Amino acid sequence: MLRVLLPINLDRWKFPVSTSLRELTLRNPHIDFYSFSSPSSEEDRKMGDEILWSKPNVHKISTVDLLKQSFDIIHHASATPRNLLAASLAKARSFGKCVHIFTAPIQPHDGDEFYQQFVTSVRRADVLGAVSHAVAKDIQEQFGRKVDAVIPSGVDLEFFSPDRAEPLDLAKLGIRQPYVLFVGVLTQRKRPDVFIQIAALLPNLDFVLVGGGYTSEEEAVYREAASQHPNVKFVGYQPRSEVRNLMGNAVALVFPSELEGLPLTILEASAMGIPVLAQPKSSMPEAVIDDVTGWILPLDPIAAWAEQLTKVLNWSEVERSQFAAKARSFVTDHYSWNSIARQYDELYHHVVQKQ
């Protein structure tokens, strides 16, 4: 069996990169995967024990094990000093035979605190992947290196299914129906400020902000902005199951981000059958298809976003059901984890045979 090192805390369910790599382990039982553990919540610990570490092909290791064990492949999809150290140790331990794969998870930008590690990862990797064509294009333009494989992120269609959505105590959360969602980190490139601007145009519709900031200071800025509008409800980070339930009862997902890799939030919303409104930037047009999974709208005029939400609010039940079926069918055809895991399985075996 192939031995693949994933130098990340695989049992963090809220971290998109952990989610992506974890799905590869669960859907490729014929490959041995080795990774770290550091759950950040009780939900992480419980799901890790029940779903992840109980699998015979998934092995929990420590940093010391990198000095003792050899691997056929090291694969990372985040660029940090720890990832690069693990790659160097794996290479040295295998006398250079270990194949280094880096999947770029986002478009390169110097606002990223790990930008230098991103650059180093792009230059050092034996095999370079990207989660979207937008990411691949930017890498080639900035670094002159062509990406070897574009393999997108996927969506857990079993978990993110309208049938799995459970009733919510909206009164406890202070939310009125109908409502629309923003799900993501509260940071400038995600443009939660745009979400709040749209809310000001539709005071009779609740706008629910799900997520937190990278820093408490950044989060405080958006908390304060949200507090100025009675119809903007800030609910902070929510467990994965609660995000699904909120999506299952929402009118739409408003996702005005300007820079991404391929956001899982969009795919999850489509799997839940709700439309997505997004900008014509970054990778969003790859997953948000007009009249299929949502609509691509420029920020100017911002009123167009409010108008589109009003149209969705006025849909009949038949129109809503028809749209939900189209959206879920699209992500099923293009972004199922079974398909994504199969592509990585083929890539792993190809690069090892080539080596």
URDAHU-V527319 format. One record per run of one state. SS is the DSSP state (H for helix, E for strand, C for the rest). FROM is the first residue (numbers start at 1). LEN is the number of residues. If there is no record, write none. Layout:
ss = <SS;SS>
from = <FROM;FROM>
len = <LEN;LEN>
This chain:
ss = <C;E;C;H;C;E;C;H;C;E;C;H;C;E;C;H;C;E;C;H;C;E;C;H;C;E;C;E;C;H;C;H;C;E;C;H;C;H;C;E;C;H;C;E;C;H;C;E;C;H;C;E;C;H;C;E;C;E;C;H;C;H;E;H;C>
from = <1;3;10;16;28;32;37;42;53;58;61;63;68;73;77;81;94;99;105;115;125;127;131;133;144;149;151;155;156;162;165;170;174;179;184;188;191;192;202;206;211;216;228;232;237;240;249;252;256;264;272;275;279;284;288;290;291;294;297;303;314;317;336;337;355>
len = <2;7;6;12;4;5;5;11;5;3;2;5;5;4;4;13;5;6;10;10;2;4;2;11;5;2;4;1;6;3;5;4;5;5;4;3;1;10;4;5;5;12;4;5;3;9;3;4;8;8;3;4;5;4;2;1;3;3;6;11;3;19;1;18;1>
